[in-house]
Amino acid sequence: MYNSLLGELMENNIYLIKDIARIAGLSVYTVKYYLNLGLIKEVGRSKETNFRYFDDTTTEALKQIVALRKGGISLGKIREMVKAPQ
C-alpha cells in the first residue's frame, strides 16, 4: 500500500493545500471546504507533519469545479456529478 502510494506520488507533481489554492484561484478555506464536501481528495498525508498532499488531478478537479460554479452549478449538483459513476 505505502509503496504504491509513494510510486503514485512520484509520478505526479505534488502540492500542498496552499499551492493548489493558489493554482485554482481559491482560498485555503474554500479548498478545505471542498475537501469536507468530498469534491476533492488528498493523495497522501505526511506522518511527521500531517500535511495533506495533492497532485495534478486535484488541481484539474478544482479548475473544473471553479468553471462549473461560474456556470451557476450548485455545489450539491457538483457533488452528485463527482459521486456518479463515470
N, C-alpha and C positions, 0 to 999 in steps of 0.2 A: 504494500500500500504506500508506504513512505517513499520507496524508490520510484514508483510510477508517478507520484505527485511531484517529486523532485525532477524527474525527466520532463514532465509537462511544463513545469515552471521554467526550465532551462530552454525550452523551445520557443517560448514567447517572451516579449518584453514584460517586465514585472513593474508594477506601480504600487505606491502607497495610496491611501484614500485621498490625501491632499492632491496627489498627482492626477488621479482620474477626475477629481472635481474640477481642477484647472483645465484639463483637456476638454471636458464636456461643457465647461462654462457654467458650472453649478457650484453651490456652496457645499462644504463638507457636511453640514447639517442635512441638506437635501439628499446627498448620496447615502447617508446613514438612514434616512427615512425610506429611501428606495430599497435599501437592504432589508429593513424591518418589514416592508411590504412583500418582500420576496421577488421584486422585479429584477434584481441582480444578485449575484452570489460571489463571495470571495473564493479564490482558488487555493488559498493557503493561509496559514497564520504562523507567526513566529512563536516558538515555545519560550524564548527568552524575553521578548518584549511584548508579546501578544498583539503585535501589529498585524493588520489584515493585509493580504497581498491580492492584487488583481492583475489581469492580463489584458491583452488586446481585445479579447472577446467581450470583456466588460466595458471597455471604452466604446466599442461599437454598439453594444446594447444601450449604453447611456445616450449616445448620439441619436439612436433610433427613438428612444423614449422622449428625448427633447423635441424631436421632429413631430412625433405624434401629439405631444402636449401642445405644440404650436398650432397643430391642425385641429385643436379643440377636443381631442380624445381624452376622456377622463382616466384617472389612474386606475379606477375599478375596471374599466374596459381593457386597459393595457394589461392589468394583472390577469384577466381572463385570457387574453391573447398569449401571454407568456406561458401560462399553465396549460393551454390547449396543446394536444399532440400535434406535432409538425407534420 
